[in-house]
Protein backbone atom coordinates (compact mmCIF):
# COMPACT_ATOMS: atom_id res chain seq x y z
CA UNK A 1 0.00 0.00 0.00
CA UNK A 2 2.72 2.48 1.02
CA UNK A 3 4.71 1.87 -2.17
CA UNK A 4 1.59 2.43 -4.30
CA UNK A 5 0.93 5.75 -2.56
CA UNK A 6 4.52 6.83 -3.15
CA UNK A 7 4.36 5.84 -6.81
CA UNK A 8 1.08 7.72 -7.26
CA UNK A 9 2.45 10.82 -5.53
CA UNK A 10 5.64 10.81 -7.61
CA UNK A 11 3.57 10.51 -10.77
CA UNK A 12 1.50 13.51 -9.68
CA UNK A 13 4.52 15.64 -8.78
CA UNK A 14 6.13 14.89 -12.16
CA UNK A 15 2.94 15.95 -13.93
CA UNK A 16 2.17 12.50 -15.35
CA UNK A 17 -1.02 12.22 -13.28
CA UNK A 18 -3.47 15.12 -13.14
CA UNK A 19 -4.71 16.64 -9.89
CA UNK A 20 -8.25 15.25 -10.03
CA UNK A 21 -7.07 11.74 -10.95
CA UNK A 22 -4.43 11.90 -8.20
CA UNK A 23 -6.99 12.82 -5.53
CA UNK A 24 -9.44 10.17 -6.69
CA UNK A 25 -6.80 7.43 -6.71
CA UNK A 26 -5.33 8.55 -3.39
CA UNK A 27 -8.79 8.42 -1.79
CA UNK A 28 -9.20 4.84 -2.98
CA UNK A 29 -5.82 3.85 -1.57
CA UNK A 30 -6.29 5.58 1.80
CA UNK A 31 -9.95 4.81 2.39
CA UNK A 32 -11.64 8.11 1.63
CA UNK A 33 -11.29 11.79 0.71
CA UNK A 34 -10.65 12.92 4.29
CA UNK A 35 -7.78 10.47 4.72
CA UNK A 36 -6.36 11.47 1.34
CA UNK A 37 -6.35 15.17 2.22
CA UNK A 38 -4.76 14.41 5.59
CA UNK A 39 -1.87 12.48 4.08
CA UNK A 40 -0.96 15.04 1.39
CA UNK A 41 0.96 17.36 3.79
CA UNK A 42 2.91 14.32 5.02
CA UNK A 43 3.80 13.36 1.46
CA UNK A 44 4.85 16.94 0.70
CA UNK A 45 7.05 17.05 3.78
CA UNK A 46 8.62 13.68 3.04
CA UNK A 47 9.43 14.86 -0.45
CA UNK A 48 11.21 17.97 0.83
CA UNK A 49 13.11 16.02 3.47
CA UNK A 50 14.20 13.37 0.99
CA UNK A 51 16.88 15.66 -0.43
CA UNK A 52 19.17 18.34 0.95
CA UNK A 53 18.28 20.52 -2.02
CA UNK A 54 14.88 21.41 -3.37
CA UNK A 55 13.66 18.69 -5.69
CA UNK A 56 14.08 19.66 -9.30
CA UNK A 57 11.09 19.70 -11.63
CA UNK A 58 11.36 19.03 -15.34
CA UNK A 59 12.44 22.18 -17.11
CA UNK A 60 12.49 24.32 -13.94
CA UNK A 61 14.94 25.64 -11.39
CA UNK A 62 13.36 26.05 -7.94
CA UNK A 63 14.79 27.40 -4.71
CA UNK A 64 14.04 29.35 -1.56
CA UNK A 65 15.58 32.81 -1.47
CA UNK A 66 15.48 35.92 0.70
CA UNK A 67 14.88 39.44 -0.54
CA UNK A 68 15.04 42.72 1.42
CA UNK A 69 11.63 43.82 2.69
CA UNK A 70 10.31 46.61 4.88
CA UNK A 71 10.12 44.16 7.80
CA UNK A 72 13.56 42.66 7.15
CA UNK A 73 14.62 39.61 5.12
CA UNK A 74 11.61 38.07 3.37
CA UNK A 75 11.60 34.35 2.64
CA UNK A 76 10.23 33.45 -0.78
CA UNK A 77 9.92 30.48 -3.10
CA UNK A 78 11.29 31.10 -6.58
CA UNK A 79 10.76 29.09 -9.75
CA UNK A 80 12.03 29.78 -13.26
CA UNK A 81 12.59 27.94 -16.54
CA UNK A 82 15.96 26.30 -17.05
CA UNK A 83 16.10 27.55 -20.61
CA UNK A 84 16.78 31.22 -21.19
CA UNK A 85 18.55 33.86 -19.14
CA UNK A 86 16.00 36.63 -18.46
CA UNK A 87 12.25 36.35 -17.93
CA UNK A 88 9.28 38.58 -17.19
CA UNK A 89 8.46 38.13 -13.50
CA UNK A 90 5.24 37.32 -11.64
CA UNK A 91 4.72 37.59 -7.88
CA UNK A 92 2.38 34.90 -6.51
CA UNK A 93 0.70 35.83 -3.20
CA UNK A 94 -0.66 33.08 -1.00
CA UNK A 95 -3.99 32.72 0.76
CA UNK A 96 -4.47 33.23 4.50
CA UNK A 97 -2.81 29.88 5.17
CA UNK A 98 0.66 31.13 4.32
CA UNK A 99 3.24 29.80 1.92
CA UNK A 100 1.97 26.23 1.70
CA UNK A 101 2.86 23.50 -0.85
CA UNK A 102 -0.20 24.37 -2.95
CA UNK A 103 1.10 27.91 -3.54
CA UNK A 104 4.55 26.54 -4.33
CA UNK A 105 2.82 24.38 -6.94
CA UNK A 106 1.00 27.39 -8.39
CA UNK A 107 4.36 29.19 -8.53
CA UNK A 108 5.84 26.32 -10.54
CA UNK A 109 2.83 26.39 -12.86
CA UNK A 110 3.52 30.06 -13.56
CA UNK A 111 7.19 29.31 -14.20
CA UNK A 112 6.20 26.61 -16.69
CA UNK A 113 4.44 29.35 -18.65
CA UNK A 114 7.78 31.09 -19.18
CA UNK A 115 7.89 33.48 -16.22
CA UNK A 116 10.19 33.87 -13.26
CA UNK A 117 7.70 33.33 -10.44
CA UNK A 118 8.28 34.46 -6.86
CA UNK A 119 6.03 33.54 -3.91
CA UNK A 120 6.91 35.60 -0.80
CA UNK A 121 6.01 34.35 2.66
CA UNK A 122 4.06 37.15 4.35
CA UNK A 123 4.73 35.52 7.73
CA UNK A 124 8.51 35.92 7.38
CA UNK A 125 8.69 38.71 10.02
CA UNK A 126 7.27 36.34 12.65
CA UNK A 127 9.18 33.21 11.74
CA UNK A 128 7.59 32.18 8.47
CA UNK A 129 4.77 29.77 7.65
CA UNK A 130 5.02 26.83 10.09
CA UNK A 131 4.69 23.18 9.11
CA UNK A 132 1.77 22.92 11.54
CA UNK A 133 -0.87 25.29 10.17
CA UNK A 134 -3.07 25.15 13.28
CA UNK A 135 -2.14 28.62 14.55
CA UNK A 136 -1.59 30.32 11.20
CA UNK A 137 -4.78 32.47 11.41
CA UNK A 138 -3.56 33.85 14.74
CA UNK A 139 -0.17 34.58 13.19
CA UNK A 140 -1.77 36.71 10.49
CA UNK A 141 -3.36 38.85 13.19
CA UNK A 142 0.12 39.73 14.45
CA UNK A 143 1.21 41.24 11.15
CA UNK A 144 1.44 44.98 10.68
CA UNK A 145 -0.60 45.32 7.49
CA UNK A 146 1.06 48.55 6.37
CA UNK A 147 4.45 46.93 6.67
CA UNK A 148 3.17 43.78 4.98
CA UNK A 149 1.99 45.76 1.95
CA UNK A 150 5.43 47.36 1.77
CA UNK A 151 7.06 43.92 2.00
CA UNK A 152 5.22 42.92 -1.18
CA UNK A 153 5.90 46.26 -2.87
CA UNK A 154 9.56 45.58 -2.10
CA UNK A 155 9.19 42.28 -3.99
CA UNK A 156 8.30 44.36 -7.07
CA UNK A 157 11.44 46.46 -6.54
CA UNK A 158 13.55 43.34 -6.05
CA UNK A 159 12.33 41.79 -9.29
CA UNK A 160 12.57 45.02 -11.29
CA UNK A 161 16.36 45.05 -10.88
CA UNK A 162 17.01 41.30 -10.65
CA UNK A 163 19.46 40.26 -13.41
CA UNK A 164 17.29 37.20 -14.13
CA UNK A 165 14.29 39.33 -15.13
CA UNK A 166 13.44 41.60 -18.04
CA UNK A 167 12.33 44.28 -15.58
CA UNK A 168 8.64 43.64 -16.28
CA UNK A 169 6.75 42.53 -13.14
CA UNK A 170 3.21 41.28 -12.63
CA UNK A 171 1.41 40.18 -9.49
CA UNK A 172 -1.33 37.66 -8.79
CA UNK A 173 -2.81 36.35 -5.56
CA UNK A 174 -5.65 34.32 -4.11
CA UNK A 175 -8.14 35.14 -1.34
CA UNK A 176 -6.02 37.11 1.18
CA UNK A 177 -3.42 37.27 -1.56
CA UNK A 178 -5.99 38.65 -3.99
CA UNK A 179 -6.66 41.54 -1.64
CA UNK A 180 -2.92 42.02 -1.20
CA UNK A 181 -2.47 42.03 -4.98
CA UNK A 182 -4.90 44.94 -5.13
CA UNK A 183 -2.88 46.74 -2.46
CA UNK A 184 0.34 46.17 -4.38
CA UNK A 185 -1.33 47.67 -7.44
CA UNK A 186 -2.36 50.70 -5.39
CA UNK A 187 1.03 51.18 -3.76
CA UNK A 188 3.48 50.22 -6.49
CA UNK A 189 3.51 52.52 -9.53
CA UNK A 190 6.18 50.25 -11.03
CA UNK A 191 3.89 47.21 -11.23
CA UNK A 192 3.15 46.24 -14.83
CA UNK A 193 0.08 43.99 -14.39
CA UNK A 194 -2.16 42.75 -11.57
CA UNK A 195 -4.46 39.72 -11.43
CA UNK A 196 -6.32 39.36 -8.10
CA UNK A 197 -8.42 36.23 -7.54
CA UNK A 198 -11.49 36.82 -5.34
CA UNK A 199 -9.64 39.46 -3.35
CA UNK A 200 -10.94 42.27 -1.18
CA UNK A 201 -11.13 45.45 -3.22
CA UNK A 202 -9.25 48.66 -2.38
CA UNK A 203 -11.19 51.77 -1.39
CA UNK A 204 -12.67 53.78 -4.26
CA UNK A 205 -10.34 56.72 -3.60
CA UNK A 206 -7.29 54.42 -3.77
CA UNK A 207 -8.24 53.12 -7.20
CA UNK A 208 -6.99 56.38 -8.74
CA UNK A 209 -3.44 55.39 -7.67
CA UNK A 210 -3.45 52.16 -9.68
CA UNK A 211 -1.16 52.35 -12.70
CA UNK A 212 -1.03 48.68 -13.70
CA UNK A 213 -3.55 47.04 -16.03
CA UNK A 214 -5.80 44.82 -13.93
CA UNK A 215 -7.71 41.57 -14.44
CA UNK A 216 -9.93 40.48 -11.54
CA UNK A 217 -11.47 37.02 -11.12
CA UNK A 218 -14.50 36.51 -8.85
CA UNK A 219 -16.76 33.65 -7.81
CA UNK A 220 -20.49 33.99 -8.39
CA UNK A 221 -21.27 32.98 -4.81
CA UNK A 222 -18.88 34.88 -2.54
CA UNK A 223 -20.87 36.96 -0.02
CA UNK A 224 -17.77 38.33 1.72
CA UNK A 225 -16.16 39.67 -1.47
CA UNK A 226 -18.78 40.17 -4.19
CA UNK A 227 -20.58 43.15 -2.60
CA UNK A 228 -17.46 45.23 -3.23
CA UNK A 229 -17.37 44.60 -6.98
CA UNK A 230 -19.80 47.35 -8.16
CA UNK A 231 -18.01 50.19 -6.35
CA UNK A 232 -14.63 48.86 -7.49
CA UNK A 233 -15.71 48.73 -11.11
CA UNK A 234 -17.33 52.14 -10.88
CA UNK A 235 -14.04 53.60 -9.62
CA UNK A 236 -12.05 51.79 -12.31
CA UNK A 237 -14.31 53.33 -14.93
CA UNK A 238 -14.23 56.75 -13.31
CA UNK A 239 -10.44 56.88 -13.38
CA UNK A 240 -10.20 55.32 -16.86
CA UNK A 241 -8.21 52.30 -15.78
CA UNK A 242 -7.27 49.38 -18.03
CA UNK A 243 -9.26 46.58 -16.41
CA UNK A 244 -11.16 43.36 -17.01
CA UNK A 245 -13.49 41.68 -14.52
CA UNK A 246 -14.70 38.09 -14.80
CA UNK A 247 -17.32 36.41 -12.61
CA UNK A 248 -17.53 32.62 -12.88
CA UNK A 249 -21.05 31.11 -12.70
CA UNK A 250 -21.67 28.34 -10.19
CA UNK A 251 -18.45 28.94 -8.26
CA UNK A 252 -17.64 29.79 -4.67
CA UNK A 253 -14.71 31.54 -3.00
CA UNK A 254 -11.36 29.78 -3.59
CA UNK A 255 -12.56 27.99 -6.72
CA UNK A 256 -8.97 27.89 -8.00
CA UNK A 257 -7.62 25.90 -5.04
CA UNK A 258 -7.39 22.31 -6.27
CA UNK A 259 -6.40 21.06 -2.83
CA UNK A 260 -9.90 21.89 -1.60
CA UNK A 261 -12.33 19.51 -3.35
CA UNK A 262 -15.36 21.20 -1.81
CA UNK A 263 -14.59 24.54 -3.47
CA UNK A 264 -12.44 23.68 -6.46
CA UNK A 265 -14.15 24.19 -9.80
CA UNK A 266 -11.97 22.69 -12.51
CA UNK A 267 -13.56 24.36 -15.53
CA UNK A 268 -13.60 27.82 -13.94
CA UNK A 269 -10.06 27.41 -12.59
CA UNK A 270 -8.69 26.40 -15.99
CA UNK A 271 -10.48 29.24 -17.75
CA UNK A 272 -9.31 31.83 -15.21
CA UNK A 273 -5.76 30.49 -15.41
CA UNK A 274 -5.69 30.64 -19.22
CA UNK A 275 -6.94 34.22 -19.07
CA UNK A 276 -4.36 35.08 -16.43
CA UNK A 277 -1.46 33.66 -18.42
CA UNK A 278 -2.62 35.35 -21.63
CA UNK A 279 -2.96 38.66 -19.76
CA UNK A 280 0.54 38.43 -18.32
CA UNK A 281 1.96 37.53 -21.72
CA UNK A 282 0.20 40.51 -23.24
CA UNK A 283 1.32 42.99 -20.56
CA UNK A 284 4.74 41.64 -19.58
CA UNK A 285 6.20 40.26 -22.82
CA UNK A 286 5.61 43.24 -25.08
N, C-alpha and C positions, 0 to 999 in steps of 0.2 A: 504493500500500500504506500509506504513512505517513498519508495523509489518511483512509483507512478506519479505521485504528487510532484516530486522534484523534476521529473521529465516534463510534465505538463507545464510547470512554472517556467522552466528554461525555454520551452517552446514559445510561451507567451512573451517572455522578456526579449527573445530574439525576433519577435514579430511574425513568427510562423503561424501561431494561433491567435485569432482575434480575441478582443476583450470579452465579448458576449459568450463565445464558445468556451473560453477559458473559465469564466465564472460558472457556466452550466456544468462543465466537466468536473470542476473542483467541488461543486456542491454534491455531485454524485459520489465522488470519492470520499468526501468527509461526512456525508450524511445529512446535508441540508445547506440552505443558503446562509443561515446564521453561522454555522461552523466554518463555512468557506470564507466568509468575511472576517471571521476572527483569526484565521490562520494566515491571511495575506500579510499582515504586518510582521509576523514571525518569518515568513518566507523572504520578505524584503530585507529584514535585518540579517538573516543568515547569508543572503547574497552579498551584502556589504561587508560582513565580517569574514567572508570566504577569501578575501584578497586584501593585501595591504594597500593597494591602489584601487581607485574607483574602477569598477568593471567597465570594459570598453564595449561600445555598441557599434554595430556595423556602420562604417562610414562616418562615425562621430568621435570627437574628443570631448570627454566630460571630466569635470573637476570641481572641487570646492575652492573658492577664492575668497579673499577679503578685499573690500574697497573702502575708501575713507568716507564716512558719513558724518552727519551733524552730531550724532550720538557717540561717535567713535568708530572703530573698525566694524564693518558690516559683513557678516558671513553671507555668501551667496553661492548658488549652484550654477555653473556655467556649462553650456553645451554648444559645440560648433562643428561644422562639417570638417572632415579631414582634408578634403580637396579645397584648394583656394588659399588665399592669404588674407583677404580683407572682406568683411561681410557687413551688410546692414544689420543693425542690432535691434532686438526686441526684449524689453523687460517684461517678465511674467510675474504677476503679483498674486500670492496665495490667498486662500480663503481664511476664515477666522479659526482655522485649525493649525496654522503655521506652515512651515516649509516641510510638507509631508511627501512621501514617495509619489503620490498621485501628481503633485505639482512638478516634481522632478521629471516625471514621465511626460507631462504636458510641455515642459521645457525642451526635452529631447525631440518631441514631435515638431516643435517650432524650428529647432535646428535642422531637422530633416528636410524642412522646406527651404533651406538655404540661408538661414539667418544665424547670427550669433545670438543665442538666447541666454538671458541672465535672470535667475530667480532669487532675489534677496530674501533674507530671513528677517522679517520685521521685529522678531523677538531677540535679535542679536544683543541689544543693550542690556537685556536681563538674562543672558545666558544661552539664548537660542532656543529653537523648538526642541522640547525634550522627546525622548523615545516614548515615554508614557504620556499620552495626550490628555490624561484625566483632568489636570489643572490648567490646561492651555487657556480656556476662557477667562480664568482669573488672571492669568499672565497678561492678556491683552488689556485688561483694565488698568494695569500698572504702567502702560506706555503713555508717554507724553505725545499726544497726537500731533501737535505742531512740529515737534522734533521728528516724529515718524514721517510726516509728509516731507520734511527736508531731507531725511535719509534716502527717500526714494527719488527726490529731485537730484540728490547727489549721485544717484545711480545713472541718471541721464548725463550728468557732467562727466562721470567716469567713462562712460561708453563713447561720448562725443570725441574724446581725445585718445581713446585706446587704439594702439597701432594695429589691432586686429579688426577694427571696424572701418567702415567708409565714412563715419561721422554722422550717418543718418540713424536716428533712434526712434523706435516706436514703443508703445507700452500697452499691455493688456492685463486684465485681472478679473477675478471671479469672486462674486459675493462681496465680502469685505475688501477684497482686492479690486473689485470693480469700482467701488466707491473711492478707493485710493487712487485708481487710475484716473478718475475724474479730477481728483485733487492734484495729481501730478500735472494734468493738462492745464489746470488753473494756475499752478505755481511755477511751471517751467516753460518759459517762452521758447526754449530751444528744442522742445519736443516736436517731432515731425509727424506723429500719428498716434491716435489713442483709440483703443477698442475695449470699453468696459462691458463686462457681462453682468447683467442684473445687479448693477451697483447703485448705491445711494447717490442721488444727483447733487451737484453743488448748488449753492444758493443762486437765485436768478441774477443778482448783482455781480456774482463772481464769473458768470458765463462770459461776460465781456472780456475777461482776461485771457480766455482760451485762444491760443494761436494755432494749435494743431488741428488738422482735419480729424473728425471724430465719427466712429461707427459704434452705435450702442445696441446691444442685444438684450431683450427682455423676455421673460416668460409671460404667458397669458394670465396665469393664475399666481400672482405674487403680491398679496395684499400689503406687505411691508414696503415694497419698492414701487409698484406700479402707480400709486397715487401721485408720485412726483414727476411722472413722465410729461403730462401736459404743460406744466409750468416750465420744465426744462426745455421742451421743444419750442415753446413760445419765446423763451429768451434766446435760444439758438437762432431762431428766425429774426428776432428783433435786432440782433447784433450781426446778422448776415454771416453766420458761421458755415463752414463746409461740414455738413453732417449727414448722417444716414441713421435712421432708427428702424429696427426690425423687432417685431413682436411675434413669438412663435406659438401658434394655436395648440391648445391641449397640453401645454407644458407648465411645470411648476418651477419655483426657484431652484437653482443648482442643476438645471437639466443637462448641463455639460459634463457633470461629474460622473464618470463611468465606474467609479468605485461605490456609488450609492444606487443600487438597483431600483429603489423605490422612487427616485427622482429622475434618474437618467432617462433621456429620450434620445434614442440613437439617431433618428432621422433629423430631428432639430439640431442636435449637437453637430452632426456632420455638415449640415447646411450652414450653420453659423461658423463653423471652422473654415469651410471653403471660402466663405465671404470674408472672414478675417484675414486669411492668407492672401487672397486676391487684393484686399485693401492695402495690406502692408507692402505687397509687391508694387502696387500702383504708387504709393506714397514714398516708399523708402528706396526703391531701385531705379527711380528716374532722376 
